[in-house]
Amino acid sequence: MKPRLVHLLVCAGLSFAAMAAKAQDDRNVNAETARANFASPVILAPDDVAAFAPVPAGFDNAAPGVAHGQVEQFNYDSRVTGTRRKASVYLPAGYSARQKYPVLYLLHGIAGNHDEWRGYVLADTILDNVIAAGKAVPMIVVMPNGRALADDRPPPADRVFTPENAAGFSRFERDLLDDLVPAIDAKYATFADRAHRAIAGLSMGGGQALNFGLGHLDVFAWVGGFSSAPNTRPPKELLPDAGAARRQLSVLYLSCGNQDGLIKVSQGVHRYLKDQGIEHVWNVDAHGHDRESWAENLYHFSQRIFR
């Protein structure tokens, strides 16, 4: 693993608990609090188990004879930041403007950017393989920068735990809904409706995906949170109307590793959904807060959306 990627992953993992602390008091946003929370003991319940069989070997490797999709840079104007922002867009092999495609918005962790899903998790290779195998429908995948700040570069390590960096992730809600989604629908051959729009993310992006997706069921019908961080809103705030969730959600997917100190965040959401009778996928894999978990859950999630 490249040292820079290790650094990004460690920063991502250690900073999530700081986000929860921010909601209470900005003075609690610090590396020590984050490390303590991330190192929380993992306590598993009987239903905290894997929902799927192990992924096949090589699921995230480029395979001979598999047609490759194209990843291109997309630029759009943001009224939230007052700048022109970048996103990476995956177009499936054989993409044609003469037909329409569903769209998955895929959000990164707190120390990443719009390249994390492709460069680290290898999302484009995973998608190439599942689409070529007929296990997933051809889809457009938008990988934005979820840090809605005028300077949206990943911060240096000594600034990951600042309120300013944290604020950019909550501000992304309006950037996504008001600017990015309309710009994508204007540029690409999309089905521009909730039934054909999904949102998912890893870690900090998992919290964003649950917050924004469940907060806007008129925009997203398919929602996934992988190793969701403490920026995730309390379950009762995420889904105050259980009836609406039952009617509107096509798939709600939660996952976390059984070696991940942040599992209590996803466990809390799962327990609430179970109590409210809201159908969902709960997948607890054998990983920590790491790439392997996110890659495997993208593999599973991508096969269950837009069906």
N, C-alpha and C positions, 0 to 999 in steps of 0.2 A: 504494500500500500504506500502511496506517495506521502512524504512527510506533510505536505501542505494539506492534503485531504484528511490526514489524521488530525491535524490541528483544527481544521474546520469542524470535524465531527466532535472532537472533545469540547470545543467551545459551544457547539450546539447543545450537546448533552448537558453541560454543566450550567447553562444559563436559563433553562426553562423555569426552574423553581423561582428564580428571581422575578419572573413575570407575575406569578401569583402574589409575591410579596409586594410588588408595585401597586397592586390594587388596594393594599392596605396603607402603605406608607413608602414613599419613594426612597427614604433613607435605608430601607431594608434591601434595596437592590444592590447586591454585592456578591462577589465570588464565593465567600465563605458560606453564606446562606444557600446559594445554589448548590454547592458541593454537598452540603449536609442533606438537602432534600433529595438530590439525585442518588445519594447513597442510602436512601431509606430501605429498610428491609422489605423483601418481597413476601407477601402473605397471600397464598393462593386459596381460592375456594374450590369446591368440587367441580364447578362448571367452568373454571378457568383452564380450558383445554383447547387443543388444536381443533379447528373446524374442518380441516382438509387433510388429505393424504400428503406426504412429502412432495415437494416440487420435483420434476424430472431433472436429472443431471443435464447441465448445459443449457438450462432454460434462459440464461442471461448471456450466452455466448453467441457470437455471430456464426450462423450455420451455413454450410455450402448450399447453394441453390435457393436460399431464402431471399426474396426480393426486399430491398431496403427502402424504407421511407426516407423522406428528406426533412432535415431540421434547418429551418431558416430563421434569421433574426427579423423580428417584427417591431416596428417603432410606432408609438402612439403618443398623443398629447394628453397630459394629465392635468386636470383642473385642481387636483388635490395638491400636487407638488409644484405646479407651475412650470414643469419641465417636459421635455420629450423623453419618454421612458422606453426601455427595451424589454422584450419578452422573446423566448425561444418557442418556435411553433413546429411541432411534428406533423408532417403531412404523410399519410400512409402511402405505401407503394401503390402506384397507379392512380394517385389523386387526380381528379378531373373536375374542372369548374362546371362541367355539364351535369354533375350529380351533386346531391347534398349529403352532408356528413354530420353526425353528432359531435359534440365537443366536450372534452374532459379538461378541466382546469386543475393543474397539478402544482401544489405549493411546497416550497422548500423550508429548511430549518433556519434558525435565527442567525447563524453565521454564514449561510449560503447566499446564493443569488439565482438568477434565471438559468444558470448552467449546472446547478447541483444535480438535478434529476437526470440529466443526460450524461454529464461528465463523471459523476460519482456513482449513481445508482444504475446507470446504463439503461435508462427507461426506453430509449429508442430501440435498442436491441431486443429488449423484452417484448415490446409491442410488435416489432417486426415478426418475431417468432410466433406469438399467440395469434396474430392476424393471419399469417401464412398458414398456420395449422387449422384455421377455421374455428378457433376457440373464442375469438373475440371479433366483433364487427369492426370494419375499418372506421377509424375515428380520427379526428383532428385533436391533438393534445397541445394545450397552451401552457407553457411553463414560464410564468411571469416572475418579476422581482417583487416579492411580497413586502418589501421594506419601502413604504411610500414616503420617502424623504427626498428633498432636493438633491442631496448627496446620498444616493442609495447604494453605494459600495459597501461590501462587508466591512465592518469596522475592525480596527486592530484589536488584539486580544484585550488590551486594557480598557477598551470602550464597549465591549460586548454587553457588560452589565449596567449600562447607563439607562436612565429613563428615556433619554432621547432616542436611543436605538429601539427600545421597546415600543415607544409611541408610534414609530413608523409602521409596525405590524398591525396595530388597530386601525390606523388611518387608511390602510390598504382596502378596507371594506368599501369605502366610497369610490376609491380609484378603480377597483374591480368592477363594481356594479354600474357606475356612471360613465366610465371612460373605456376600460379595456374590453368588456363584453360587447358593447355596441361597435367598437372599432373592429373587433374580430369578425362579427357578423357582417360588417360592411365590406371587409376585405376578402373573406373566404366563403366558399360554398357551404354554408352551415344551415342546419335546421335551427332557426332562431326561436326556439321555444323551450320551456322548462322540461318537457318530456325527453328532449334530446340534449340536455345539458347536465353535466356532472361536475362535482368538485371533490378533491381529495388532497391530502398533504401528509408530510412526515413531520413529526415532532412539533415544533412551533407552527409549521404549516398545517399539521393535523388539527391543532387547536383552532387555527383560522378557518379551516374547512368546515369544522363542526359549527363554529360561531356563525359564519357567513351563510353556509348552506342551510342549516336548520333555521336560521333567522330570516331566510328569504326563500321559503318553499314555493313562492311564485316564480322563482328564477331557476332553481335547481331541484330536480327530482331524484338525483342519485348523489349520495354523500358518503365520504369515507375519511376516517381519521386513523392514521397509522402512528402508534407511539405518541399519542397526543400529549402536548405539554400543559403545564398549569395555567397557560393563558386561556385554556378552555373555560367557558362560562359554566357556572353551576348548572347541573342538569335541569332544575326547575326553570331556569332562565333560558336554557337552550330550547326546551320544548314545553312551554307552559300550557299548550293546548294539545293534549294527547290525541284527541279525536281528529284534529287537522293533520297531525303527523300520520296517523293510520290511513287517512284518505289520500294524502298527497305524496308520501314517500314511496318511491319504487324500490330502492335499496338503501338501507343505512348499514354501513360496514364499519366495525370497530376492530382494531387489532393492537396487540402489544406483545413484547417478549416476556417470557417468564423469568428472565434474569435482568429485567429493566426496572430500576428503582422508581421510575415514573408510572408504573403500571396502575397505581392507585387512582390516577386521573381517569383512565379508561374504565377501570373497574367501577368507579362511581357512576359513570354514564350508563354502563351496562346494567348495573343493578336498578337504576331508576327506570330504564326502558323496560326491563323485565317486570318490575312492579306495576308499570302502567300498561302492560300488555302491548307494547309497541314492537312489532317484529323487526329483527335486526340480525346481522351476522356478528358473532363474537369469536374472534380467532386469536388464541394465545399460543404463540409459537415458542420455540426453544432458544430464542436469541436474546440478546441484550438490546441496548439502544443503539442499533447499528445498521449498516447498509444491508446486510443479509435479510434482516426482518423487512425492511422497506421494499427491497427488490421482490421478495417472495409475495408480499401482500399486494404489490402492484400487479404481479402475475395473476393472483386470485381475483382481485377487484376488477381488473380490466375484462375478465371473462363473464362478469355478472351484471355489467351495465349495458344499457341500450338494447335489452332483450325484450 
